[in-house]
Amino acid sequence: MPPIMATGDIDGLAFIGGSKAADDLIKQHPNPHRLKVFLQLEANNMAIYLSDLFTSKNKQPLETALTETITGTLSFNGQRCTALKLLMVPTEYADVFAKALVEKVEALSVGLPWEQSDGNLSKVTPLPNSKRVQYMQELIADAVENGAKVINKNGGQLVGGPESTLMNPAVLYPVTSDMKIYHEEQFGPVIPIAPYDDIETVLQYGQSGWSAQQVSLFTDVDAETSATVIDRFSSVFGKINLNSQW
C-alpha cells in the first residue's frame, strides 16, 4: 500500500486498523491535504445491551444478542479489529447475562485448528505467540486483583503445559473502570462484562475514550434509547451495528 499511496493517484483512503499504520500511509501521499480519508481506528469495541432485551416476553432478541456476542468476542480468538472487546450490560441484569454467556463459552471446543469435537473443528485455537498469552494473563490478573472473577470453568488456563499458547477463554465479571481491561484492547480470548447503572455512563465512555472504530448496540424495542445512542455516537465511531457484532 505505501508505494501505491506514494504515486499520488489515490483520491480516497478508507482504512480499518491502528492509528500508526494509518498515519504512515497518509504521509506517503504527496498531497495528503487532497486525500479524502475515512478512518476506523483503534478497536476497544463496545457491545451495549439495553434493558428491554431482558424484560421482553420474546426471548429471541436476547438469544440473538448472546449468539452474536460469542461470534464477536471469540471468532479468530478475538484477534481481529472488529471483535467485541468490552460488554456493557445493565447492572440489574448483569448476573443473568453473565450466566447465559458462560454457558455458551463453556460449550465451545478448545484445541488445535485441525482437531475435531463431535465432528466440528475447534472453535478456540492457539494464540500466535507467548507474548500474547502473557498479556492476556496480565489483564486477567489485574482484573482479579481489583475485584473481578473468572466465572467460567478453566477460564484463562493453558492447555498443554506452561509453554503452550492454547488458552481457554476467560470471562471476567464484574469489570469496572479500575481495571486495565476496561480501557485496554485485549485482542484475544478475554471477555470482560462491565455492568452500568445508566446509559449516560456508556455514552460518556464512548465519547471520551480513545477507541473510535465501531460499537454494537443490542436491543428489542427500545427505539428511544437506541436513537439516543446512535445520535451521540454517530460522529464518534466509524460504524454502529444494530443487533449484530459487525
Contacts in CASP RR format, 6 or more apart in sequence:
PFRMAT RR
TARGET T0000
AUTHOR 0000-0000-0000
METHOD contacts of the structure
MODEL  1
MPPIMATGDIDGLAFIGGSKAADDLIKQHPNPHRLKVFLQLEANNMAIYL
SDLFTSKNKQPLETALTETITGTLSFNGQRCTALKLLMVPTEYADVFAKA
LVEKVEALSVGLPWEQSDGNLSKVTPLPNSKRVQYMQELIADAVENGAKV
INKNGGQLVGGPESTLMNPAVLYPVTSDMKIYHEEQFGPVIPIAPYDDIE
TVLQYGQSGWSAQQVSLFTDVDAETSATVIDRFSSVFGKINLNSQW
1 25 0 8 1.000
2 24 0 8 1.000
2 25 0 8 1.000
2 28 0 8 1.000
4 10 0 8 1.000
5 13 0 8 1.000
5 25 0 8 1.000
5 26 0 8 1.000
5 28 0 8 1.000
5 29 0 8 1.000
6 28 0 8 1.000
6 29 0 8 1.000
6 30 0 8 1.000
8 29 0 8 1.000
8 30 0 8 1.000
8 31 0 8 1.000
10 29 0 8 1.000
10 35 0 8 1.000
11 34 0 8 1.000
11 35 0 8 1.000
11 36 0 8 1.000
12 35 0 8 1.000
12 36 0 8 1.000
12 37 0 8 1.000
12 38 0 8 1.000
13 25 0 8 1.000
13 26 0 8 1.000
13 35 0 8 1.000
13 36 0 8 1.000
13 37 0 8 1.000
13 38 0 8 1.000
13 39 0 8 1.000
14 38 0 8 1.000
14 39 0 8 1.000
15 21 0 8 1.000
15 22 0 8 1.000
15 25 0 8 1.000
15 37 0 8 1.000
15 38 0 8 1.000
15 39 0 8 1.000
15 40 0 8 1.000
15 41 0 8 1.000
16 40 0 8 1.000
16 41 0 8 1.000
16 81 0 8 1.000
16 82 0 8 1.000
16 213 0 8 1.000
17 40 0 8 1.000
17 41 0 8 1.000
17 42 0 8 1.000
17 43 0 8 1.000
17 81 0 8 1.000
17 213 0 8 1.000
18 41 0 8 1.000
18 42 0 8 1.000
18 43 0 8 1.000
18 81 0 8 1.000
19 41 0 8 1.000
19 42 0 8 1.000
22 39 0 8 1.000
22 41 0 8 1.000
26 32 0 8 1.000
26 35 0 8 1.000
26 37 0 8 1.000
29 35 0 8 1.000
38 238 0 8 1.000
39 238 0 8 1.000
40 81 0 8 1.000
40 212 0 8 1.000
40 213 0 8 1.000
40 214 0 8 1.000
40 237 0 8 1.000
40 238 0 8 1.000
40 239 0 8 1.000
41 212 0 8 1.000
41 213 0 8 1.000
42 185 0 8 1.000
42 210 0 8 1.000
42 211 0 8 1.000
42 212 0 8 1.000
42 213 0 8 1.000
43 81 0 8 1.000
43 82 0 8 1.000
43 83 0 8 1.000
43 85 0 8 1.000
43 185 0 8 1.000
43 187 0 8 1.000
43 211 0 8 1.000
43 213 0 8 1.000
43 214 0 8 1.000
44 85 0 8 1.000
44 86 0 8 1.000
44 183 0 8 1.000
44 184 0 8 1.000
44 185 0 8 1.000
44 210 0 8 1.000
44 211 0 8 1.000
45 82 0 8 1.000
45 83 0 8 1.000
45 84 0 8 1.000
45 85 0 8 1.000
45 86 0 8 1.000
45 211 0 8 1.000
45 213 0 8 1.000
45 214 0 8 1.000
45 215 0 8 1.000
45 216 0 8 1.000
46 84 0 8 1.000
46 85 0 8 1.000
46 86 0 8 1.000
46 87 0 8 1.000
46 88 0 8 1.000
46 202 0 8 1.000
46 205 0 8 1.000
46 206 0 8 1.000
46 211 0 8 1.000
46 215 0 8 1.000
46 216 0 8 1.000
47 69 0 8 1.000
47 72 0 8 1.000
47 84 0 8 1.000
47 86 0 8 1.000
47 87 0 8 1.000
47 88 0 8 1.000
47 215 0 8 1.000
47 216 0 8 1.000
47 218 0 8 1.000
47 245 0 8 1.000
48 88 0 8 1.000
48 202 0 8 1.000
48 215 0 8 1.000
48 216 0 8 1.000
48 217 0 8 1.000
48 218 0 8 1.000
48 229 0 8 1.000
49 65 0 8 1.000
49 87 0 8 1.000
49 88 0 8 1.000
49 89 0 8 1.000
49 90 0 8 1.000
49 93 0 8 1.000
49 97 0 8 1.000
49 218 0 8 1.000
49 219 0 8 1.000
50 90 0 8 1.000
50 199 0 8 1.000
50 217 0 8 1.000
50 218 0 8 1.000
50 219 0 8 1.000
50 220 0 8 1.000
50 222 0 8 1.000
50 225 0 8 1.000
50 226 0 8 1.000
51 90 0 8 1.000
51 92 0 8 1.000
51 93 0 8 1.000
51 222 0 8 1.000
52 219 0 8 1.000
52 220 0 8 1.000
52 221 0 8 1.000
52 222 0 8 1.000
53 61 0 8 1.000
53 62 0 8 1.000
53 65 0 8 1.000
53 93 0 8 1.000
53 218 0 8 1.000
53 219 0 8 1.000
53 220 0 8 1.000
54 62 0 8 1.000
54 90 0 8 1.000
54 93 0 8 1.000
54 96 0 8 1.000
54 97 0 8 1.000
56 62 0 8 1.000
56 220 0 8 1.000
56 221 0 8 1.000
58 220 0 8 1.000
61 218 0 8 1.000
61 219 0 8 1.000
61 220 0 8 1.000
61 243 0 8 1.000
62 100 0 8 1.000
62 220 0 8 1.000
64 218 0 8 1.000
64 243 0 8 1.000
65 218 0 8 1.000
65 243 0 8 1.000
66 97 0 8 1.000
66 100 0 8 1.000
66 101 0 8 1.000
66 104 0 8 1.000
67 104 0 8 1.000
68 216 0 8 1.000
68 218 0 8 1.000
68 243 0 8 1.000
68 244 0 8 1.000
68 245 0 8 1.000
69 84 0 8 1.000
69 87 0 8 1.000
69 101 0 8 1.000
69 104 0 8 1.000
69 218 0 8 1.000
69 245 0 8 1.000
70 101 0 8 1.000
70 104 0 8 1.000
70 105 0 8 1.000
70 108 0 8 1.000
71 245 0 8 1.000
72 78 0 8 1.000
72 82 0 8 1.000
72 83 0 8 1.000
72 84 0 8 1.000
72 245 0 8 1.000
72 246 0 8 1.000
73 83 0 8 1.000
73 84 0 8 1.000
73 85 0 8 1.000
73 87 0 8 1.000
73 169 0 8 1.000
73 189 0 8 1.000
73 191 0 8 1.000
74 105 0 8 1.000
74 108 0 8 1.000
74 123 0 8 1.000
74 124 0 8 1.000
74 169 0 8 1.000
74 189 0 8 1.000
74 191 0 8 1.000
75 83 0 8 1.000
76 83 0 8 1.000
77 124 0 8 1.000
77 125 0 8 1.000
77 127 0 8 1.000
77 188 0 8 1.000
77 189 0 8 1.000
78 187 0 8 1.000
78 188 0 8 1.000
78 189 0 8 1.000
79 127 0 8 1.000
79 128 0 8 1.000
79 132 0 8 1.000
79 187 0 8 1.000
79 188 0 8 1.000
81 213 0 8 1.000
82 213 0 8 1.000
82 214 0 8 1.000
82 245 0 8 1.000
82 246 0 8 1.000
83 187 0 8 1.000
83 188 0 8 1.000
84 216 0 8 1.000
84 245 0 8 1.000
85 185 0 8 1.000
85 186 0 8 1.000
85 187 0 8 1.000
85 192 0 8 1.000
86 175 0 8 1.000
86 181 0 8 1.000
86 182 0 8 1.000
86 192 0 8 1.000
86 194 0 8 1.000
87 97 0 8 1.000
87 101 0 8 1.000
87 191 0 8 1.000
87 192 0 8 1.000
87 193 0 8 1.000
87 194 0 8 1.000
88 194 0 8 1.000
88 196 0 8 1.000
88 202 0 8 1.000
88 205 0 8 1.000
89 97 0 8 1.000
89 98 0 8 1.000
89 193 0 8 1.000
89 194 0 8 1.000
89 195 0 8 1.000
89 196 0 8 1.000
90 195 0 8 1.000
90 196 0 8 1.000
90 197 0 8 1.000
91 195 0 8 1.000
91 196 0 8 1.000
91 197 0 8 1.000
94 173 0 8 1.000
94 174 0 8 1.000
94 193 0 8 1.000
94 195 0 8 1.000
97 193 0 8 1.000
98 151 0 8 1.000
98 171 0 8 1.000
98 173 0 8 1.000
98 193 0 8 1.000
101 171 0 8 1.000
101 191 0 8 1.000
101 193 0 8 1.000
102 151 0 8 1.000
102 152 0 8 1.000
102 171 0 8 1.000
105 152 0 8 1.000
105 169 0 8 1.000
105 171 0 8 1.000
105 191 0 8 1.000
106 152 0 8 1.000
106 153 0 8 1.000
108 123 0 8 1.000
108 124 0 8 1.000
108 169 0 8 1.000
109 115 0 8 1.000
109 116 0 8 1.000
109 117 0 8 1.000
109 118 0 8 1.000
109 120 0 8 1.000
109 121 0 8 1.000
109 122 0 8 1.000
109 123 0 8 1.000
109 124 0 8 1.000
110 122 0 8 1.000
110 123 0 8 1.000
110 124 0 8 1.000
110 125 0 8 1.000
110 159 0 8 1.000
110 166 0 8 1.000
110 168 0 8 1.000
110 169 0 8 1.000
111 122 0 8 1.000
111 124 0 8 1.000
111 125 0 8 1.000
111 126 0 8 1.000
111 159 0 8 1.000
111 166 0 8 1.000
112 122 0 8 1.000
112 125 0 8 1.000
112 126 0 8 1.000
112 166 0 8 1.000
113 121 0 8 1.000
113 122 0 8 1.000
113 125 0 8 1.000
114 121 0 8 1.000
114 122 0 8 1.000
115 121 0 8 1.000
115 122 0 8 1.000
116 122 0 8 1.000
124 166 0 8 1.000
124 168 0 8 1.000
124 169 0 8 1.000
124 189 0 8 1.000
125 166 0 8 1.000
126 164 0 8 1.000
126 165 0 8 1.000
126 166 0 8 1.000
126 167 0 8 1.000
127 133 0 8 1.000
127 136 0 8 1.000
127 165 0 8 1.000
127 166 0 8 1.000
127 167 0 8 1.000
127 188 0 8 1.000
127 189 0 8 1.000
128 165 0 8 1.000
129 165 0 8 1.000
130 163 0 8 1.000
130 165 0 8 1.000
132 165 0 8 1.000
132 187 0 8 1.000
132 188 0 8 1.000
133 158 0 8 1.000
133 165 0 8 1.000
133 167 0 8 1.000
135 186 0 8 1.000
136 156 0 8 1.000
136 167 0 8 1.000
136 170 0 8 1.000
136 186 0 8 1.000
136 188 0 8 1.000
136 189 0 8 1.000
136 190 0 8 1.000
137 156 0 8 1.000
138 180 0 8 1.000
139 180 0 8 1.000
139 181 0 8 1.000
139 184 0 8 1.000
139 186 0 8 1.000
139 190 0 8 1.000
140 150 0 8 1.000
140 156 0 8 1.000
140 170 0 8 1.000
140 172 0 8 1.000
140 181 0 8 1.000
140 190 0 8 1.000
142 179 0 8 1.000
142 180 0 8 1.000
142 181 0 8 1.000
143 172 0 8 1.000
143 175 0 8 1.000
143 179 0 8 1.000
143 180 0 8 1.000
143 181 0 8 1.000
143 192 0 8 1.000
144 150 0 8 1.000
144 172 0 8 1.000
146 176 0 8 1.000
146 178 0 8 1.000
146 179 0 8 1.000
147 174 0 8 1.000
147 176 0 8 1.000
147 179 0 8 1.000
148 172 0 8 1.000
148 173 0 8 1.000
148 174 0 8 1.000
148 175 0 8 1.000
148 176 0 8 1.000
148 179 0 8 1.000
148 181 0 8 1.000
148 192 0 8 1.000
149 172 0 8 1.000
149 173 0 8 1.000
150 156 0 8 1.000
150 170 0 8 1.000
150 171 0 8 1.000
150 172 0 8 1.000
151 171 0 8 1.000
151 172 0 8 1.000
151 173 0 8 1.000
152 168 0 8 1.000
152 169 0 8 1.000
152 170 0 8 1.000
152 171 0 8 1.000
154 168 0 8 1.000
155 168 0 8 1.000
155 169 0 8 1.000
155 170 0 8 1.000
155 171 0 8 1.000
156 167 0 8 1.000
156 168 0 8 1.000
156 169 0 8 1.000
156 170 0 8 1.000
156 189 0 8 1.000
156 190 0 8 1.000
157 167 0 8 1.000
157 168 0 8 1.000
158 164 0 8 1.000
158 165 0 8 1.000
158 166 0 8 1.000
158 167 0 8 1.000
158 168 0 8 1.000
159 166 0 8 1.000
159 167 0 8 1.000
159 168 0 8 1.000
160 166 0 8 1.000
167 189 0 8 1.000
168 189 0 8 1.000
169 189 0 8 1.000
169 190 0 8 1.000
169 191 0 8 1.000
170 189 0 8 1.000
170 190 0 8 1.000
170 191 0 8 1.000
171 191 0 8 1.000
171 193 0 8 1.000
172 179 0 8 1.000
172 181 0 8 1.000
172 190 0 8 1.000
172 191 0 8 1.000
172 192 0 8 1.000
172 193 0 8 1.000
173 192 0 8 1.000
173 193 0 8 1.000
174 193 0 8 1.000
174 194 0 8 1.000
174 195 0 8 1.000
175 181 0 8 1.000
175 182 0 8 1.000
175 192 0 8 1.000
175 193 0 8 1.000
175 194 0 8 1.000
176 182 0 8 1.000
176 194 0 8 1.000
177 183 0 8 1.000
179 192 0 8 1.000
181 190 0 8 1.000
181 192 0 8 1.000
182 192 0 8 1.000
182 194 0 8 1.000
185 211 0 8 1.000
186 192 0 8 1.000
196 202 0 8 1.000
199 225 0 8 1.000
199 228 0 8 1.000
199 229 0 8 1.000
202 229 0 8 1.000
203 228 0 8 1.000
203 229 0 8 1.000
203 232 0 8 1.000
203 233 0 8 1.000
206 215 0 8 1.000
206 233 0 8 1.000
206 236 0 8 1.000
206 237 0 8 1.000
207 232 0 8 1.000
207 233 0 8 1.000
207 236 0 8 1.000
212 236 0 8 1.000
212 237 0 8 1.000
212 238 0 8 1.000
213 237 0 8 1.000
213 238 0 8 1.000
213 239 0 8 1.000
214 237 0 8 1.000
214 238 0 8 1.000
214 239 0 8 1.000
214 240 0 8 1.000
214 241 0 8 1.000
214 246 0 8 1.000
215 233 0 8 1.000
215 237 0 8 1.000
215 239 0 8 1.000
215 240 0 8 1.000
215 241 0 8 1.000
216 240 0 8 1.000
216 241 0 8 1.000
216 242 0 8 1.000
216 244 0 8 1.000
216 245 0 8 1.000
216 246 0 8 1.000
217 226 0 8 1.000
217 229 0 8 1.000
217 230 0 8 1.000
217 240 0 8 1.000
217 241 0 8 1.000
217 242 0 8 1.000
217 243 0 8 1.000
218 243 0 8 1.000
219 225 0 8 1.000
219 226 0 8 1.000
219 242 0 8 1.000
219 243 0 8 1.000
226 242 0 8 1.000
229 240 0 8 1.000
230 240 0 8 1.000
233 240 0 8 1.000
234 240 0 8 1.000
239 246 0 8 1.000
END
